[in-house]
Amino acid sequence: MGRQKKPRYCQEFFGYNLFKPSGIPLSQTEIVEVALDELEAMRLCDFEGHDQEQAAQEMGISRGTIQRLLYSGRRKVIDAVMHGKALAVHESEHVVIRRPGRHGRGMGRGRWKAPPASGIKPDATGLT
């Protein structure tokens, strides 16, 4: 039995989750599925310009895992574009969604904390 996968921290995905070539009905199109963690790795490295080490740190995984995610995700996207296939984005069990602007693990677990000098006190739940 293999080791359980480490959680992979990904930004929430607000885009469309299915892309297909125009003029071809979806029923006649092969679908390639790209995982949310593969998309996040490509976003961080290719779109945001982070190096693999920075991307790995943000996602809470190793640099080698980032490398594998990039290889796999890029291969799937190129396959879909070059061969006229549909591309579907799907979530995985080991993906943890974090809000934009939050980096890596252990960042307050989503709880709001008042700045020390502000005088604002959070309510009993720790959220305001």
LOZAVEX-388961 format. One line per 10 residues: number of its first residue (from 1); their letters; for each residue x, z, y of N, C-alpha, C, O. Coordinates in steps of 0.02 Angstrom, whole numbers, plus 50000, padded with zeros to 5 digits. Example, Ala and Ser with C-alpha at 12.3 -4.5 7.8 and 13.67 -1.06 7.14 Angstrom:
BEGIN
1	as	50660,50390,49716,50615,50390,49775,50660,50390,49835,50712,50423,49834 ~ 50642,50354,49888,50684,50357,49947,50645,50394,50002,50670,50402,50057
REM end
This chain:
BEGIN
1	mgrqkkpryc	50042,50000,49941,50000,50000,50000,50044,50000,50062,50092,50039,50067 ~ 50029,49957,50109,50069,49950,50170,50057,50006,50220,50007,50042,50217 ~ 50103,50011,50266,50098,50060,50319,50041,50041,50367,50029,49982,50379 ~ 50007,50092,50393,49953,50079,50442,49983,50053,50507,50036,50076,50529 ~ 49950,50003,50538,49976,49974,50599,49971,50023,50657,49923,50061,50663 ~ 50022,50023,50700,50022,50063,50760,49970,50036,50808,49957,49975,50809 ~ 49938,50079,50848,49891,50052,50897,49927,50007,50947,49984,50021,50967 ~ 49895,49954,50967,49923,49907,51015,49880,49910,51077,49820,49894,51075 ~ 49909,49929,51132,49873,49939,51194,49866,49872,51231,49916,49841,51249 ~ 49804,49851,51241,49790,49787,51273,49743,49797,51332,49701,49842,51332
11	qeffgynlfk	49751,49754,51380,49705,49755,51438,49638,49727,51416,49634,49684,51373 ~ 49585,49753,51447,49518,49729,51430,49513,49655,51445,49538,49631,51496 ~ 49480,49618,51401,49475,49546,51407,49405,49528,51434,49355,49542,51402 ~ 49403,49498,51494,49340,49482,51526,49324,49407,51523,49271,49386,51546 ~ 49369,49367,51496,49360,49295,51496,49312,49272,51441,49283,49313,51405 ~ 49305,49207,51435,49266,49178,51381,49302,49189,51316,49364,49187,51315 ~ 49266,49201,51262,49300,49213,51199,49300,49152,51153,49322,49156,51096 ~ 49275,49095,51178,49276,49034,51138,49290,48974,51184,49256,48965,51234 ~ 49338,48933,51165,49355,48872,51201,49353,48815,51150,49379,48822,51094 ~ 49323,48759,51169,49320,48703,51123,49331,48638,51161,49321,48636,51222
21	psgiplsqte	49352,48586,51126,49360,48521,51159,49292,48496,51183,49241,48505,51149 ~ 49291,48464,51240,49227,48438,51266,49206,48377,51226,49248,48339,51201 ~ 49142,48367,51221,49115,48308,51188,49111,48313,51112,49086,48266,51080 ~ 49134,48367,51083,49131,48375,51010,49088,48437,50996,49104,48491,51021 ~ 49034,48430,50957,48993,48488,50941,49033,48541,50904,49077,48525,50863 ~ 49019,48604,50917,49055,48660,50886,49048,48657,50810,49094,48675,50774 ~ 48991,48633,50785,48980,48630,50713,49028,48580,50679,49038,48584,50619 ~ 49057,48535,50717,49104,48485,50690,49177,48501,50707,49221,48461,50695 ~ 49187,48560,50734,49254,48579,50757,49281,48637,50716,49246,48686,50703 ~ 49344,48631,50696,49377,48687,50661,49393,48740,50714,49412,48724,50770
31	ivevaldele	49387,48804,50695,49399,48858,50743,49464,48894,50723,49473,48914,50666 ~ 49508,48903,50772,49570,48941,50765,49559,49007,50800,49541,49008,50859 ~ 49571,49062,50765,49561,49128,50795,49627,49157,50818,49675,49163,50780 ~ 49629,49176,50882,49688,49210,50910,49667,49283,50923,49615,49296,50954 ~ 49708,49329,50899,49692,49400,50906,49706,49423,50978,49747,49395,51013 ~ 49670,49475,50998,49678,49501,51066,49749,49525,51079,49774,49518,51135 ~ 49782,49554,51029,49851,49577,51040,49899,49518,51048,49949,49523,51084 ~ 49885,49462,51015,49926,49402,51025,49916,49375,51096,49964,49356,51129 ~ 49854,49374,51118,49839,49352,51186,49871,49397,51238,49897,49373,51288 ~ 49869,49463,51226,49900,49511,51272,49976,49500,51276,50004,49503,51331
41	amrlcdfegh	50007,49489,51220,50080,49476,51219,50096,49413,51259,50144,49412,51298 ~ 50056,49361,51250,50068,49299,51289,50054,49310,51363,50090,49283,51405 ~ 50003,49349,51379,49987,49363,51449,50046,49399,51483,50067,49380,51537 ~ 50071,49451,51449,50125,49490,51479,50189,49450,51486,50222,49453,51538 ~ 50208,49413,51434,50272,49376,51436,50268,49310,51472,50311,49294,51513 ~ 50216,49271,51458,50213,49203,51485,50179,49199,51553,50199,49160,51596 ~ 50128,49240,51564,50090,49237,51626,50118,49286,51678,50129,49267,51736 ~ 50128,49348,51658,50154,49399,51704,50229,49396,51713,50256,49423,51762 ~ 50264,49363,51667,50337,49355,51674,50378,49414,51650,50437,49419,51667 ~ 50349,49460,51612,50387,49516,51585,50433,49492,51530,50417,49443,51496
51	dqeqaaqemg	50489,49526,51521,50529,49510,51463,50498,49546,51402,50454,49587,51410 ~ 50522,49530,51343,50492,49557,51282,50497,49633,51279,50451,49666,51253 ~ 50550,49661,51304,50559,49734,51304,50506,49768,51347,50477,49818,51327 ~ 50494,49741,51407,50443,49770,51452,50374,49763,51422,50334,49810,51424 ~ 50359,49705,51393,50294,49693,51362,50283,49741,51303,50228,49769,51295 ~ 50334,49751,51263,50330,49797,51207,50315,49867,51230,50274,49903,51200 ~ 50347,49888,51283,50337,49955,51310,50265,49963,51335,50234,50015,51323 ~ 50238,49913,51370,50170,49917,51395,50119,49919,51338,50068,49953,51344 ~ 50133,49884,51284,50086,49882,51228,50097,49939,51179,50056,49950,51134 ~ 50152,49976,51186,50166,50033,51142,50189,50012,51073,50177,50047,51024
61	isrgtiqrll	50224,49955,51068,50248,49930,51004,50321,49909,51011,50349,49912,51066 ~ 50351,49887,50957,50422,49868,50959,50430,49797,50987,50383,49758,50989 ~ 50492,49782,51007,50507,49716,51033,50500,49664,50978,50479,49607,50991 ~ 50517,49682,50917,50510,49636,50860,50437,49617,50848,50422,49560,50831 ~ 50393,49666,50857,50321,49652,50849,50297,49605,50904,50258,49560,50890 ~ 50321,49615,50965,50304,49569,51020,50326,49499,51003,50290,49450,51013 ~ 50386,49493,50976,50413,49428,50958,50368,49394,50906,50353,49334,50912 ~ 50346,49431,50856,50301,49403,50805,50234,49384,50834,50206,49332,50816 ~ 50206,49426,50879,50142,49411,50911,50147,49347,50953,50102,49306,50952 ~ 50202,49340,50990,50211,49280,51032,50216,49218,50989,50185,49167,51004
71	ysgrrkvida	50255,49221,50935,50263,49163,50891,50196,49143,50862,50177,49084,50863 ~ 50160,49192,50836,50096,49178,50804,50043,49153,50854,50009,49103,50841 ~ 50038,49186,50911,49988,49167,50962,50002,49099,50991,49956,49058,50999 ~ 50065,49085,51008,50083,49020,51037,50070,48964,50987,50046,48910,51006 ~ 50085,48977,50924,50075,48927,50872,50000,48910,50866,49982,48851,50859 ~ 49957,48960,50869,49885,48950,50863,49858,48911,50923,49817,48866,50915 ~ 49880,48929,50983,49857,48895,51044,49878,48821,51043,49838,48777,51058 ~ 49941,48808,51025,49965,48739,51022,49928,48700,50969,49911,48642,50980 ~ 49915,48731,50912,49877,48698,50858,49808,48677,50883,49785,48621,50871 ~ 49774,48723,50918,49707,48708,50944,49708,48652,50995,49666,48607,50993
81	vmhgkalavh	49756,48654,51041,49759,48603,51094,49780,48535,51066,49749,48484,51083 ~ 49830,48534,51023,49857,48470,50998,49811,48436,50947,49811,48375,50942 ~ 49772,48475,50910,49731,48447,50857,49656,48449,50872,49616,48438,50827 ~ 49637,48464,50933,49567,48463,50953,49524,48514,50918,49468,48500,50899 ~ 49551,48574,50908,49514,48628,50875,49487,48676,50927,49512,48679,50984 ~ 49436,48714,50909,49410,48766,50953,49456,48827,50947,49488,48838,50895 ~ 49460,48866,51000,49501,48926,51002,49457,48986,51017,49423,48988,51068 ~ 49456,49035,50971,49414,49094,50979,49459,49155,50986,49507,49163,50948 ~ 49443,49199,51034,49480,49262,51044,49440,49316,51010,49380,49324,51021 ~ 49473,49356,50967,49438,49410,50932,49479,49474,50935,49540,49473,50941
91	esehvvirrp	49444,49530,50932,49477,49596,50933,49496,49615,50862,49469,49590,50813 ~ 49544,49660,50856,49566,49686,50792,49556,49762,50791,49548,49793,50843 ~ 49556,49790,50732,49545,49862,50725,49600,49904,50758,49587,49958,50783 ~ 49661,49879,50758,49718,49918,50783,49730,49909,50858,49779,49934,50884 ~ 49685,49873,50893,49692,49862,50965,49655,49916,51003,49597,49931,50988 ~ 49689,49946,51052,49659,49997,51095,49654,49966,51164,49703,49943,51192 ~ 49593,49965,51192,49582,49935,51257,49599,49986,51312,49578,50043,51309 ~ 49638,49964,51361,49653,50005,51420,49632,49967,51482,49630,49905,51482 ~ 49615,50003,51533,49595,49971,51596,49654,49938,51630,49711,49960,51621 ~ 49642,49885,51669,49696,49853,51706,49732,49904,51751,49701,49947,51780
101	grhgrgmgrg	49797,49897,51755,49837,49942,51798,49863,50002,51761,49905,50038,51789 ~ 49841,50014,51700,49867,50070,51660,49918,50042,51612,49906,49991,51579 ~ 49974,50075,51606,50028,50048,51565,50043,50095,51507,50050,50155,51516 ~ 50049,50065,51448,50072,50101,51390,50027,50156,51366,49968,50158,51382 ~ 50057,50202,51329,50018,50255,51297,50021,50319,51339,50063,50327,51383 ~ 49975,50364,51323,49977,50431,51351,49969,50435,51426,49997,50480,51457 ~ 49933,50390,51456,49926,50389,51529,49863,50427,51549,49820,50399,51582 ~ 49858,50490,51531,49802,50532,51552,49740,50523,51510,49689,50554,51524 ~ 49743,50481,51459,49687,50470,51414,49622,50454,51451,49568,50472,51428 ~ 49627,50420,51508,49568,50398,51545,49538,50452,51589,49487,50440,51621
111	rwkappasgi	49568,50510,51592,49541,50564,51634,49568,50557,51705,49626,50540,51716 ~ 49524,50570,51753,49542,50566,51823,49572,50632,51844,49544,50685,51827 ~ 49627,50631,51880,49657,50692,51906,49667,50684,51980,49692,50633,52004 ~ 49648,50734,52017,49655,50732,52090,49728,50739,52109,49765,50776,52077 ~ 49749,50705,52163,49817,50715,52188,49827,50787,52209,49778,50819,52231 ~ 49887,50816,52203,49898,50887,52216,49876,50911,52285,49850,50966,52291 ~ 49887,50872,52337,49873,50895,52405,49804,50874,52430,49789,50886,52489 ~ 49763,50844,52389,49700,50816,52414,49645,50867,52423,49599,50857,52463 ~ 49648,50922,52385,49595,50972,52390,49533,50954,52351,49485,50992,52351 ~ 49532,50897,52318,49474,50876,52279,49481,50907,52209,49534,50903,52178
121	kpdatglt	49426,50937,52186,49427,50967,52120,49382,50927,52073,49325,50913,52090 ~ 49408,50907,52015,49366,50870,51968,49311,50915,51941,49318,50976,51940 ~ 49256,50885,51918,49202,50924,51890,49222,50952,51822,49279,50943,51801 ~ 49176,50985,51787,49192,51019,51725,49217,50973,51670,49254,50995,51626 ~ 49197,50909,51671,49219,50862,51619,49288,50833,51633,49317,50802,51589 ~ 49313,50844,51693,49378,50815,51711,49370,50746,51742,49420,50714,51760 ~ 49308,50721,51747,49295,50655,51775,49254,50663,51838,49213,50710,51843 ~ 49263,50620,51886,49220,50622,51945,49187,50555,51955,49149,50546,52003
REM end
